[in-house]
Amino acid sequence: MVNRRPVRGPGFWPEEPGFLQRMGFGVSLTLGTGLAAVGFTGFLAISAALHPVESAWSHPVASADVATGGSSPAEEPLTVAGHGDPLADNPLYRIGELGEVTCEVPELDEKDAESVEAFVHEIADCLDTAWGSYFAEAGMEFTSPNRVYWHTAGNSPCGAFPSEGTAAFYCQANQGLYLGVEDIVAASGGSGKPEAYTFLLSHEYGHHVQGQSRILARFHSERAGADEAEADELTRRNELQANCLGGVFLGASREDLGLGGSERENILDDVGLRSDWGDEHTHGSAANGRLWTAHGMDRRDPGACNTWNAPEELVR
């Protein structure tokens, strides 16, 4: 896929193709989980040719979440949207691009648990700085998430971990960013590509961004009263937004993280692996997962990640 810088138009829609606080190194609580794969159909950036667990990357590769989730950008918004609504009209959307992010990332040895833990801590430090600065500019309060990096089974306010198919998750109840140090490697097929772990963490952090901006609270409220189909759509919109927010961070930090064209493709391929499979309808299709992730990387603007008003075909 060609990595093109999209034209800055007035619209933000991508076009269809078409958690314990951190103490030193957090909690070292030892284990390993499961894995899997899928493909993609296409992405064009706009105007260019172009209940309680929120984790991004659930099945079938190990990482849990609560997600959400055409016509045109001008179509009637989702019923949850409206003026002043934290979903569709949020201060998070009004500031513009996330500024260039400076990160210092250590080498990664995926076979060494200490190396993996050090790596994800450094990425999380970078995420804290980037999003903390953005919220400050938006005049919004921000608290960094609590980090719990597990090596063995344990419990969170959102349930026991690990669970089947879960290598990482975000728990809104304690603003906890949970990650299985060995599990994320197993879930990624033992990949030695740092970008796979960077984006998984960025996606989960995206749920924290949603929580800090009151998006998650409103999402859970709306989902509680929805039927199954509506709940699935809301979940897809939530998850795809986390994909996009993760992409925003990667786009802003790509130089320091060494993310070139091949790394971008690796990220998008990984997104495809963690999209909906079979009878699952909570994370979106591989194509839409890739689309929103790439859109975030290209636009680098949380305002481009408003999936709550997006046309239905972009959140299937």
C-alpha positions in Angstrom: 0.0 0.0 0.0 1.2 3.5 -0.8 1.7 5.7 2.2 0.3 8.9 0.9 -0.1 12.2 2.9 -3.8 13.1 2.4 -5.0 16.5 1.4 -6.3 18.5 4.4 -9.9 19.0 3.4 -12.8 20.2 5.5 -14.1 16.7 6.0 -12.6 13.9 8.1 -14.3 10.7 6.8 -12.1 8.0 5.4 -13.4 6.7 2.2 -14.6 3.2 2.0 -12.6 0.9 -0.5 -13.0 0.7 -0.4 -3.8 -1.1 35.3 -1.8 -1.0 40.9 -0.2 2.1 39.6 3.2 2.0 37.9 5.9 1.4 40.5 9.3 0.9 38.9 8.3 -1.6 36.4 4.8 -2.0 37.5 3.4 -5.3 38.7 5.3 -8.3 37.8 2.6 -10.7 38.6 4.0 -15.6 34.4 2.1 -17.2 31.6 1.3 -17.6 27.8 -1.9 -17.6 25.6 -3.1 -18.3 22.1 -3.2 -16.8 18.4 -4.2 -16.4 14.4 -4.8 -14.3 10.6 -6.7 -12.4 7.7 -6.3 -10.0 4.8 -7.5 -6.6 3.5 -9.3 -5.0 0.7 -8.2 -1.3 0.5 -7.9 2.2 2.0 -8.2 5.7 0.7 -7.7 8.7 3.0 -10.3 11.3 2.6 -9.9 14.1 0.0 -6.8 12.3 -1.1 -6.7 9.5 -3.3 -7.1 9.0 -0.3 -19.1 -4.9 31.0 -16.5 -2.9 31.6 -13.4 -4.2 29.9 -12.2 -2.1 26.9 -9.4 -3.8 25.3 -8.7 -3.5 21.8 -7.5 -6.5 20.4 -9.4 -9.4 21.1 -9.8 -12.4 19.1 -8.7 -14.4 17.6 -5.3 -13.4 18.6 -5.4 -12.8 22.4 -6.3 -9.4 23.5 -9.7 -8.4 25.0 -11.9 -5.4 24.4 -15.2 -3.7 24.5 -15.7 -2.1 21.2 -18.2 -0.3 19.3 -19.5 -0.4 17.0 -23.0 4.8 4.3 -24.5 7.4 3.3 -22.4 10.5 3.6 -20.8 12.7 6.3 -23.9 14.8 6.0 -26.3 12.0 6.9 -28.2 12.1 10.1 -25.9 11.2 13.0 -26.3 8.2 15.3 -29.0 8.7 17.8 -26.3 8.9 20.6 -24.9 12.0 18.9 -25.9 15.5 19.3 -24.6 18.9 20.4 -22.4 18.7 23.4 -22.6 14.9 23.3 -19.3 13.3 24.5 -19.4 10.9 21.6 -20.0 13.1 18.6 -19.3 16.6 19.8 -16.3 16.3 22.1 -13.5 18.9 22.9 -11.1 16.1 21.9 -12.1 16.7 18.3 -11.5 20.4 18.2 -7.8 21.0 18.8 -6.4 19.6 15.6 -3.3 17.4 15.1 -1.5 15.7 17.8 1.9 17.4 17.8 5.1 15.7 16.8 5.9 13.2 19.5 9.5 12.5 20.7 10.1 9.0 22.0 13.1 7.1 23.2 12.4 3.4 22.5 14.8 0.7 23.6 15.7 -2.3 21.5 13.2 -5.2 21.7 14.1 -8.8 22.3 10.7 -10.6 22.1 12.2 -13.7 23.6 13.2 -11.9 26.8 10.3 -10.9 29.1 12.3 -8.1 30.8 13.1 -6.6 27.4 9.4 -6.7 26.4 8.3 -5.1 29.7 10.9 -2.4 29.3 9.8 -1.7 25.8 6.1 -1.4 26.6 6.9 0.9 29.6 8.8 3.2 27.3 6.0 3.3 24.8 3.5 4.0 27.6 5.7 6.8 28.8 5.6 8.3 25.4 1.8 7.9 25.2 1.4 9.6 28.6 3.4 12.6 27.4 1.7 12.9 24.0 -1.9 12.6 25.2 -1.3 14.5 28.4 -0.1 17.5 26.4 -3.0 17.2 24.0 -5.6 17.1 26.7 -4.0 20.1 28.4 -4.2 22.1 25.1 -7.9 21.1 24.9 -8.5 22.4 28.4 -9.4 18.9 29.6 -8.3 17.1 32.7 -6.1 14.1 32.1 -4.6 11.4 34.4 -2.3 8.7 33.0 -3.6 5.2 33.2 -2.4 2.7 35.9 -0.2 0.1 34.4 -0.4 -3.6 35.2 1.9 -5.8 33.2 1.2 -9.4 34.2 3.4 -12.5 34.1 1.0 -14.7 35.9 -2.8 -14.9 36.4 -4.5 -12.3 38.5 -7.7 -10.3 39.0 -8.8 -6.8 38.0 -12.1 -4.9 38.8 -13.1 -6.0 35.3 -12.5 -9.7 35.9 -9.8 -12.3 36.0 -6.9 -12.4 33.6 -5.8 -13.8 31.5 -9.0 -15.1 29.8 -9.3 -16.9 26.6 -8.2 -14.8 23.7 -7.0 -11.9 25.9 -3.5 -10.7 26.0 -4.2 -7.0 26.8 -7.2 -5.0 27.9 -8.2 -1.6 29.4 -10.3 -1.6 32.5 -12.3 1.7 32.9 -13.1 0.9 36.6 -9.6 1.6 37.8 -8.2 3.2 34.6 -6.0 0.2 34.3 -3.9 -0.6 31.3 -3.4 -4.4 31.5 -1.0 -6.3 29.4 0.4 -9.9 29.5 4.1 -9.6 28.9 4.5 -13.1 27.5 1.0 -13.2 26.3 1.2 -10.4 23.8 4.2 -12.1 22.2 2.3 -15.4 21.9 -0.7 -13.6 20.6 1.4 -12.0 17.9 2.9 -15.3 16.8 6.2 -14.5 18.5 6.7 -11.6 16.2 10.0 -9.7 16.5 8.5 -6.6 14.9 8.3 -3.8 17.6 5.5 -2.0 15.7 3.1 -4.8 16.4 3.4 -4.3 20.2 3.5 -0.5 19.8 0.2 -0.4 18.1 -1.5 -3.0 20.4 -0.5 -0.7 23.3 -1.5 2.4 21.4 -5.0 0.9 20.7 -5.5 0.0 24.4 -4.3 3.5 25.3 -6.9 4.8 22.9 -9.6 3.4 25.2 -8.0 5.4 28.0 -8.3 8.5 25.9 -11.9 7.7 25.4 -12.4 7.2 29.1 -10.7 10.5 30.0 -12.9 12.4 27.5 -16.1 10.8 28.8 -16.7 8.9 25.6 -16.6 5.5 27.3 -19.1 6.4 30.0 -21.5 7.6 27.3 -20.8 4.5 25.2 -21.6 2.1 28.1 -24.7 4.0 28.9 -26.0 3.8 25.4 -25.0 0.2 25.0 -26.8 -0.8 28.2 -30.2 0.0 26.7 -29.5 -1.4 23.2 -30.6 -4.6 21.6 -27.9 -7.0 20.4 -27.5 -5.6 16.9 -27.4 -2.0 18.2 -25.0 -3.0 20.9 -22.6 -4.6 18.4 -22.7 -1.5 16.2 -21.9 0.7 19.2 -19.0 -1.6 20.1 -17.6 -1.5 16.6 -17.7 2.2 16.6 -15.9 2.2 20.0 -13.2 -0.2 18.8 -12.6 1.4 15.5 -12.2 4.7 17.2 -9.5 3.2 19.4 -7.8 1.9 16.2 -7.9 5.4 14.8 -6.6 7.0 18.0 -3.8 4.5 18.1 -3.0 5.4 14.6 -3.0 9.1 15.4 -0.2 8.5 18.0 1.8 6.4 15.6 1.5 9.0 12.8 2.7 11.7 15.2 5.6 9.6 16.5 6.6 7.7 13.4 10.0 9.2 12.9 11.3 8.4 16.4 9.6 5.0 16.3 11.2 4.3 12.9 7.9 3.6 11.2 8.4 3.5 7.5 6.3 2.0 4.7 7.0 -1.6 5.6 6.3 -1.0 9.3 3.0 0.6 8.4 2.0 -2.4 6.4 3.0 -4.7 9.2 0.7 -2.7 11.6 -2.2 -2.8 9.2 -1.7 -6.5 8.6 -1.8 -7.0 12.4 -5.0 -4.9 12.6 -6.5 -7.3 10.1 -5.7 -10.3 12.3 -7.6 -8.8 15.2 -10.7 -7.8 13.4 -14.1 -9.7 13.3 -14.1 -13.4 12.5 -17.0 -15.7 12.0 -20.0 -14.8 14.0 -18.2 -12.0 15.8 -19.5 -8.5 15.0 -17.8 -6.3 17.6 -14.5 -5.0 16.1 -15.4 -4.4 12.5 -14.2 -6.0 9.3 -10.5 -6.3 8.5 -10.9 -3.7 5.8 -12.6 -1.2 8.2 -10.1 -1.9 10.9 -7.3 -1.2 8.6 -9.1 1.8 7.1 -9.6 3.7 10.4 -6.0 2.8 11.6 -4.5 4.2 8.4 -6.8 7.2 8.6 -5.5 8.0 12.1 -1.9 7.6 11.0 -2.4 9.9 8.0 -4.5 12.6 9.6 -2.9 12.6 13.1 -6.0 14.4 14.3 -8.4 12.9 16.9 -11.1 14.9 15.1 -10.7 12.5 12.2 -11.5 9.6 14.5 -15.2 10.5 15.2 -16.6 7.1 14.3 -19.9 7.9 16.1 -21.2 10.0 13.2 -19.5 7.8 10.5 -21.6 6.2 7.7 -22.7 2.7 8.6 -20.7 1.0 5.9 -17.5 2.4 7.5 -18.2 0.7 10.8 -19.3 -2.7 9.7 
